[in-house]
Amino acid sequence: MLTGVCGGIGEYVGLDPTVVRVIAVILGFLSFGTALIAYIVCALVIPEI
């Protein structure tokens, strides 16, 4: 909800953004922070509409 990355991915894939956010949180815990770095990169790279 901070930068809209999960909402945008959810819209693109056709899933509810809440499901994508839950998956992102789970991946964040399981990847020892690598998913957080990927989220930040996506927030910087993906253009705003």
C-alpha positions in Angstrom: 0.0 0.0 0.0 3.0 2.2 0.2 4.1 2.4 -3.4 1.4 0.3 -5.2 3.8 -2.4 -6.3 1.6 -5.3 -5.0 -1.6 -3.6 -6.2 -0.1 -3.2 -9.7 1.1 -6.8 -9.8 -2.2 -8.0 -8.6 -4.0 -6.0 -11.3 -1.6 -7.2 -14.0 -1.9 -10.9 -13.0 -5.6 -10.7 -12.3 -5.4 -11.4 -8.5 -6.8 -9.5 -5.6 -4.1 -7.1 -4.4 -4.6 -8.4 -0.8 -3.5 -11.9 -1.9 -0.4 -10.5 -3.6 0.4 -8.5 -0.4 0.1 -11.6 1.8 2.3 -13.6 -0.6 4.9 -10.7 -0.5 4.9 -10.7 3.3 5.4 -14.5 3.4 8.2 -14.3 0.8 9.7 -11.5 2.8 10.0 -13.7 5.9 11.2 -16.8 3.9 13.8 -15.0 1.8 15.6 -13.3 4.7 15.1 -9.9 3.2 15.8 -10.5 -0.4 12.1 -9.9 -1.3 12.3 -6.6 0.5 15.2 -5.5 -1.8 13.2 -6.7 -4.8 10.2 -4.7 -3.7 12.3 -1.6 -3.4 13.8 -2.1 -6.8 10.3 -2.6 -8.3 9.1 0.5 -6.6 11.9 2.5 -8.2 11.7 0.9 -11.7 8.0 0.4 -12.3 6.5 3.7 -13.7 3.6 5.4 -12.0 0.5 6.0 -14.0 
